[in-house]
Amino acid sequence: MEPNGEEWVKSCCEVKLGTENTESRPQKKGVADMRRTAGNRPFLLVVLTLLSALLSVGAASADAPVEIVLWHQEAAAPRVAAVQEMIDRFNAQNEGKYRVVQAPQTWGEIYPKLYAAIEAGNPPDILFSLPDLTMAMKLTGALTPVEDIVEKVDGLYDLFESQVTPYEYDGHIWAVPMWGMTHVLWFNKGMFEEAGVSYPFKDWDELLEGAKKLTKGGKFGFGFPASQTMMTDQYVYNFMVTNFVEMFDEQGNVTLDSPQAVETFAFIKQLIECSPPDVLTWQMGDRSLYFQSETVAMIMDFPGVQAISDLEKEGRGPFGFMRVPYPEDGRPGSVSYSNGASVFAKDPAKLEAVEAFLLFLHEPENNGYWLAAMYPGLYLPITKAAMESESFWSNPYIAEREDDIRLGFEATEDGLLFGFEHAPQPVIGRVSGENLLGQMAGMVATGMMTPEEVVKWGADQIRAWAEELK
């Protein structure tokens, strides 16, 4: 244990002035004695000044609030501002006790920055994360289990179980679910009515029939990307999940090469044939550009109601959402990302502050206001209490399109994420990082592989990567 300020000063004095027995010294000082005493005065002044400073710092430290650092990848300016507003509210309510600061990151840099921070022993206290990123961080041993916080949130506000499942494995929960992002099918009602296509579709057959009917005269019925991107992964999984296709079974065996998977990729190939010819190179923004220009009649995305409302005000559309169609013998579902707060903090005081902040963000009126402010419809509450919060529904975009938002809630309840239907396998990080499903869609689109060949190839890739991790 290091000495406190007083002990440190005392030790300095003993070294400088000596600790000899002064009883044998003559009481009367000569000139030399007085010079020695005078020569020590500057040092004594320095020591006293240091003592005063150390005691002041000690007092300030005792009164300083516990600071926690939040990293997140919602780097767009309006989203940073929305996060900061909630931080400011929390800090004001807990002045002198807790203090939160945010450090926005980007998805392009988050993995190397986190690994470097962990290696340096200085990770953030909280990270807003996705299931595959949480899995990667859990494998480093740096995360703190958070089931106690999750239990409190669930007990107070009723969490959707589907949003907890991706973080629950190895006997613990590794992130506190904060909001949901779930795909729905966007469609152009104007283009549908002009082509005589009825909606909503009841199954895959009706979807494909409609897409073919809408593909004419330089217009396309569907915008299905076939590039090696996360966007394509999401599209592919929308149809995998509705046809009971999983990458792993409950025992962790690779099950991607199933008859249902072959059927799914055969269906995807037909939808790609109803899409623009450049889908092999599509990036995230291309989907929106084609839809907004009314070149494609359908895309799949998170239900951002602000975007379609603004488009309609410009005279385009009208637009709507529907659930992703499923086969006659399939099930409702779509890709759903549970965005959770992973915790790196270990110190008890910091963990107390982390819990207080996350519970604050989950208070229904706080949660509803914050998620609506980040981007209306894109970020959905995942507790039943926040779903009915006045602050959420008072947002003008959300109030205007209540039916669309409630459709998003419905999709969130049964949404899933590839590789996280059961206890996730460590290899899922590589599957996501390599955009394996996007690669498979591209191979089918170009004719490099048949649906039968591509599902076998994809399953073999997963098995090979899993062996490398052993």
C-alpha positions in Angstrom: 0.0 0.0 0.0 1.4 3.4 -0.9 1.7 6.0 1.9 -0.9 8.7 2.1 0.0 12.4 1.7 1.0 13.0 5.3 3.1 9.8 5.5 4.9 10.8 2.3 5.7 14.3 3.5 6.9 12.9 6.9 9.3 10.4 5.1 10.6 13.3 2.9 11.3 15.4 6.0 13.1 12.5 7.7 15.4 11.9 4.7 16.2 15.6 4.3 16.4 16.8 7.9 17.6 13.6 9.5 16.3 11.7 12.5 19.2 12.0 14.8 18.7 12.2 18.6 18.5 15.9 19.3 18.7 15.6 23.1 22.6 15.6 23.0 22.6 18.8 20.9 23.4 22.1 22.6 20.3 24.2 23.0 22.1 27.4 22.0 22.6 27.7 18.2 25.6 29.1 16.6 25.9 30.9 13.3 26.5 27.6 11.5 23.4 26.1 13.1 21.3 29.0 12.0 22.6 28.8 8.5 21.7 25.2 8.3 18.2 25.9 9.5 17.8 28.8 7.1 19.0 26.6 4.3 16.3 24.1 5.0 13.5 26.7 4.8 12.9 26.6 1.0 12.7 22.9 1.2 10.2 23.0 4.0 8.1 25.5 2.0 8.0 23.1 -0.9 7.1 20.2 1.3 4.2 22.1 2.9 3.0 23.2 -0.5 3.0 19.6 -1.7 1.2 18.5 1.4 -1.5 21.0 0.9 -1.9 20.0 -2.7 -2.0 16.3 -1.9 -4.6 16.8 0.8 -6.7 18.9 -1.7 -6.5 16.3 -4.4 -7.5 13.6 -1.9 -10.5 15.6 -0.9 -11.5 16.3 -4.5 -11.1 12.6 -5.4 -13.4 11.6 -2.5 -16.1 14.0 -3.8 -15.6 13.4 -7.5 -18.4 11.5 -9.3 -17.7 8.0 -10.7 -17.1 8.4 -14.4 -18.1 5.8 -16.9 -17.2 5.9 -20.6 -19.7 4.8 -23.3 -18.7 3.7 -26.8 -21.3 3.3 -29.5 -21.4 3.1 -33.3 -24.4 5.4 -33.9 -22.0 8.1 -35.3 -24.5 10.2 -37.4 -24.8 13.6 -35.8 -28.5 13.4 -34.9 -27.9 10.1 -33.1 -24.9 11.4 -31.2 -27.0 14.4 -30.2 -29.8 12.1 -29.0 -27.4 10.0 -26.9 -25.8 13.2 -25.5 -29.2 14.5 -24.4 -29.9 11.4 -22.4 -26.4 11.5 -20.9 -27.0 15.1 -19.9 -30.3 14.2 -18.2 -28.7 11.4 -16.3 -25.7 13.4 -15.3 -27.9 16.2 -14.0 -30.0 13.8 -12.0 -26.8 12.3 -10.5 -24.6 15.3 -10.1 -21.7 14.6 -7.9 -22.4 10.9 -7.9 -22.1 9.6 -11.4 -20.9 11.0 -14.7 -21.2 9.4 -18.2 -19.2 10.5 -21.2 -19.7 9.2 -24.7 -17.0 8.4 -27.3 -18.7 7.7 -30.7 -17.0 5.1 -33.0 -17.8 3.7 -36.4 -18.6 0.1 -37.4 -15.6 0.2 -39.8 -13.1 0.7 -36.9 -14.8 -0.8 -33.9 -13.2 -4.2 -33.9 -9.5 -3.2 -34.1 -10.1 -0.3 -31.6 -11.7 -2.6 -29.1 -9.0 -5.2 -29.3 -6.4 -2.5 -28.9 -8.2 -1.0 -25.9 -8.5 -4.4 -24.2 -4.9 -5.1 -24.8 -3.9 -1.8 -23.3 -6.2 -2.5 -20.3 -8.4 0.5 -21.1 -11.7 -0.6 -22.7 -14.8 1.4 -22.4 -17.1 0.8 -19.4 -20.1 0.2 -21.7 -20.3 -0.7 -25.4 -23.5 -0.6 -27.4 -23.0 -3.8 -29.4 -24.6 -6.4 -31.6 -24.7 -10.1 -30.9 -21.7 -11.1 -33.1 -19.5 -8.3 -31.7 -20.5 -9.3 -28.2 -19.5 -12.9 -28.9 -16.1 -11.7 -30.2 -15.6 -9.6 -27.0 -16.7 -12.4 -24.7 -14.0 -14.6 -26.2 -11.4 -12.1 -25.0 -12.5 -12.7 -21.4 -13.0 -8.9 -21.0 -16.8 -8.8 -20.5 -18.7 -8.7 -17.3 -21.9 -10.8 -17.1 -25.1 -8.6 -16.8 -27.9 -11.0 -16.0 -28.7 -9.1 -12.8 -29.4 -5.9 -14.7 -31.4 -7.8 -17.4 -33.5 -9.4 -14.7 -34.2 -6.0 -13.2 -35.2 -4.5 -16.6 -37.4 -7.5 -17.4 -39.1 -7.4 -14.0 -39.8 -3.7 -14.3 -40.7 -3.3 -17.9 -41.2 -6.8 -19.6 -38.4 -7.4 -22.1 -39.0 -9.4 -25.3 -37.4 -12.7 -24.8 -36.3 -12.7 -28.5 -34.0 -9.8 -27.8 -32.3 -11.5 -24.8 -31.7 -14.9 -26.5 -28.7 -13.8 -28.7 -26.8 -12.7 -25.6 -27.5 -15.7 -23.3 -24.9 -18.5 -23.4 -22.3 -20.2 -21.2 -24.5 -19.7 -18.2 -24.6 -15.9 -18.4 -26.1 -13.0 -20.2 -23.4 -10.8 -21.9 -25.3 -7.7 -22.9 -28.4 -5.8 -21.7 -30.8 -5.5 -24.7 -31.4 -1.8 -25.3 -33.4 -1.6 -28.6 -34.4 -3.6 -31.6 -33.9 -3.4 -35.4 -36.0 -5.8 -37.4 -36.6 -6.1 -41.2 -39.9 -5.6 -42.9 -40.8 -5.5 -46.6 -41.1 -2.0 -48.0 -43.3 -1.6 -51.1 -44.5 1.1 -53.4 -48.3 1.1 -53.3 -48.5 3.3 -56.4 -46.5 0.9 -58.5 -48.5 -2.1 -57.1 -51.8 -0.5 -58.0 -50.5 0.5 -61.5 -49.5 -3.1 -62.2 -52.6 -4.6 -60.6 -50.7 -6.4 -57.8 -52.6 -7.0 -54.6 -51.1 -6.8 -51.1 -50.1 -8.0 -48.6 -48.7 -11.2 -49.9 -49.8 -14.4 -48.1 -46.8 -16.5 -49.1 -43.7 -16.9 -51.3 -45.7 -17.8 -54.4 -47.6 -14.5 -54.3 -44.4 -12.5 -53.6 -42.7 -14.0 -56.6 -45.7 -13.6 -58.9 -46.0 -10.0 -57.9 -42.2 -9.4 -58.4 -42.4 -10.8 -61.9 -45.5 -8.8 -62.8 -43.8 -5.6 -61.6 -40.6 -6.2 -63.6 -41.2 -4.4 -66.9 -40.4 -1.2 -68.8 -37.1 -0.5 -67.0 -38.7 -1.1 -63.6 -38.0 -4.0 -61.3 -40.3 -5.9 -58.9 -37.6 -6.4 -56.3 -34.3 -5.0 -55.1 -32.3 -8.1 -53.9 -28.6 -7.4 -53.4 -26.1 -10.1 -54.3 -23.0 -8.4 -53.1 -20.7 -9.6 -50.3 -22.2 -7.2 -47.7 -24.0 -7.3 -44.4 -27.1 -6.0 -46.2 -27.1 -9.2 -48.4 -26.6 -11.4 -45.4 -29.8 -9.8 -43.9 -31.8 -10.3 -47.1 -30.8 -14.0 -47.3 -31.6 -14.7 -43.7 -35.1 -13.1 -44.0 -36.0 -16.1 -46.2 -33.9 -18.7 -44.4 -35.7 -18.0 -41.1 -39.2 -18.1 -42.6 -38.3 -21.6 -44.1 -36.8 -23.0 -40.8 -33.2 -22.9 -42.1 -30.6 -22.6 -39.4 -26.8 -22.7 -39.5 -26.6 -24.8 -36.3 -28.8 -27.1 -34.3 -29.2 -27.1 -30.6 -26.1 -29.3 -30.2 -23.9 -26.9 -32.3 -23.9 -29.1 -35.4 -23.8 -27.3 -38.8 -27.2 -27.7 -40.5 -27.0 -25.2 -43.3 -26.9 -27.9 -46.0 -30.6 -28.9 -45.6 -33.3 -29.4 -48.2 -35.1 -26.3 -46.9 -31.9 -24.3 -47.5 -31.7 -25.5 -51.2 -35.3 -24.5 -51.6 -34.6 -21.1 -50.1 -31.7 -20.3 -52.3 -33.7 -21.4 -55.4 -36.3 -18.9 -54.4 -33.7 -16.2 -53.8 -32.3 -16.8 -57.3 -35.7 -16.0 -58.8 -36.1 -12.8 -56.8 -32.6 -11.7 -58.0 -33.8 -12.2 -61.5 -36.5 -9.7 -60.8 -33.9 -7.2 -59.6 -31.7 -4.6 -61.3 -28.7 -6.1 -63.1 -26.1 -4.3 -61.0 -27.1 -5.9 -57.6 -23.8 -7.8 -57.5 -22.1 -4.5 -56.7 -24.8 -2.9 -54.4 -23.7 -1.2 -51.3 -26.0 -0.1 -48.4 -27.1 3.2 -50.0 -28.0 1.7 -53.4 -31.0 -0.1 -52.1 -32.5 3.2 -50.9 -31.6 5.1 -54.1 -33.4 2.6 -56.3 -36.4 2.5 -54.1 -36.6 6.3 -53.7 -36.4 6.8 -57.5 -39.2 4.3 -57.9 -37.1 2.0 -60.0 -37.7 -1.0 -57.8 -41.1 -1.7 -56.2 -39.9 -3.7 -53.1 -36.9 -3.7 -50.8 -36.3 -5.1 -47.3 -35.1 -2.8 -44.5 -35.7 -1.6 -41.0 -39.0 0.3 -40.7 -37.6 3.9 -40.9 -40.9 5.7 -41.1 -39.3 9.1 -41.4 -37.8 8.2 -44.8 -41.1 7.1 -46.4 -43.0 10.0 -44.9 -40.6 12.5 -46.3 -40.7 10.8 -49.8 -44.5 10.9 -49.8 -44.4 14.7 -49.0 -42.3 15.0 -52.2 -45.1 13.4 -54.2 -43.6 9.9 -54.5 -45.3 6.7 -53.5 -47.4 6.2 -51.5 -45.4 3.5 -49.6 -46.2 0.9 -47.1 -44.7 -2.0 -45.1 -45.7 -5.6 -44.8 -44.2 -8.6 -43.0 -41.7 -10.7 -44.9 -43.8 -13.4 -46.7 -43.1 -17.0 -45.8 -43.8 -20.4 -47.5 -47.1 -22.1 -47.1 -45.5 -24.5 -44.6 -43.1 -21.9 -43.2 -43.3 -19.5 -40.3 -43.4 -15.7 -39.8 -40.0 -14.2 -39.1 -37.2 -11.9 -40.3 -33.7 -10.8 -39.4 -33.7 -9.0 -36.1 -30.8 -7.3 -34.4 -31.0 -6.9 -30.6 -28.7 -4.0 -29.9 -27.3 -4.5 -26.4 -25.1 -2.8 -23.9 -22.0 -5.0 -23.2 -20.1 -4.1 -20.0 -16.4 -4.1 -19.5 -16.3 -2.3 -16.2 -15.1 -4.5 -13.2 -14.8 -2.0 -10.4 -17.8 -2.2 -8.0 -18.3 1.6 -8.0 -18.3 1.7 -11.8 -20.6 -1.3 -12.1 -23.1 0.5 -9.8 -22.9 3.6 -12.1 -23.3 1.4 -15.2 -26.4 -0.3 -13.7 -27.9 3.1 -12.8 -27.4 4.5 -16.3 -28.8 1.5 -18.1 -31.8 1.4 -15.9 -32.3 5.1 -16.5 -32.2 4.5 -20.3 -34.8 1.8 -19.9 -37.3 3.9 -18.0 -40.2 3.9 -20.4 -40.6 7.6 -21.1 -36.8 8.0 -21.4 -36.5 5.0 -23.6 -39.3 6.0 -25.9 -38.1 9.5 -26.3 -34.5 8.6 -26.9 -35.2 5.9 -29.5 -37.6 8.1 -31.4 -35.2 10.9 -31.4 -32.3 8.9 -32.8 -34.3 8.0 -36.0 -38.1 7.5 -35.9 -38.9 3.8 -36.6 -35.4 2.6 -37.1 -34.8 2.0 -33.4 -37.7 0.2 -31.7 -38.4 -0.2 -28.0 -38.1 -3.8 -26.9 -39.9 -3.6 -23.6 -43.7 -3.7 -23.5 -43.7 -0.7 -21.2 -41.6 1.5 -23.5 -43.7 0.4 -26.5 -46.7 2.2 -25.0 -44.7 5.2 -23.7 -46.3 8.6 -24.4 -42.8 10.0 -25.4 -42.4 7.5 -28.1 -45.9 7.9 -29.7 -45.7 11.7 -29.4 -43.0 11.8 -32.1 -44.8 13.2 -35.2 -43.4 10.7 -37.6 -44.3 7.8 -35.4 -47.8 9.1 -34.5 -48.4 9.6 -38.2 -47.6 6.0 -39.1 -48.8 4.0 -36.1 -49.9 0.9 -38.1 -46.4 0.7 -39.7 -44.7 0.9 -36.3 -46.9 -1.7 -34.7 -46.1 -4.0 -37.6 -42.4 -3.5 -36.7 -43.2 -4.4 -33.1 -44.9 -7.6 -34.3 -41.9 -8.5 -36.4 -39.6 -7.9 -33.4 -41.4 -10.3 -31.3 -40.5 -13.3 -33.5 -37.4 -11.9 -35.1 -34.2 -13.9 -35.1 -30.5 -13.5 -36.1 -28.5 -16.1 -38.0 -26.3 -18.2 -35.8 -28.1 -17.1 -32.7 -31.3 -19.2 -32.8 -29.7 -21.4 -30.1 -26.5 -21.0 -28.0 -24.2 -19.3 -30.5 -21.0 -21.0 -31.7 -17.7 -19.0 -31.7 -17.3 -19.4 -35.4 -20.3 -17.1 -36.0 -18.0 -14.1 -35.8 -16.1 -15.3 -38.8 -19.4 -16.2 -40.7 -20.5 -12.6 -40.2 -17.2 -11.0 -40.8 -16.8 -12.9 -44.1 -20.4 -12.1 -45.1 -20.8 -15.8 -46.0 -24.5 -15.5 -46.9 -23.8 -12.6 -49.2 -21.1 -14.7 -50.9 -23.6 -17.5 -51.4 -26.2 -15.2 -52.9 -23.6 -13.9 -55.3 -22.6 -17.3 -56.4 -26.2 -18.3 -57.1 -26.9 -15.0 -58.9 -23.9 -15.5 -61.3 -24.6 -19.1 -61.9 -21.2 -20.1 -60.4 -23.1 -22.6 -58.2 -26.5 -24.2 -58.2 -28.6 -23.9 -55.0 -27.6 -27.4 -54.1 -23.9 -26.7 -54.6 -24.0 -23.4 -52.7 -25.6 -24.7 -49.5 -23.0 -27.5 -49.4 -20.2 -25.1 -50.0 -21.4 -22.7 -47.3 -21.9 -25.5 -44.8 -18.4 -26.9 -45.5 -16.9 -23.4 -45.1 -18.5 -23.1 -41.6 -17.2 -26.5 -40.6 -13.7 -25.7 -41.8 -13.6 -22.4 -39.9 -14.9 -24.1 -36.8 -12.1 -26.6 -37.0 -9.5 -23.8 -37.2 -10.8 -22.4 -33.9 -10.3 -25.7 -32.0 
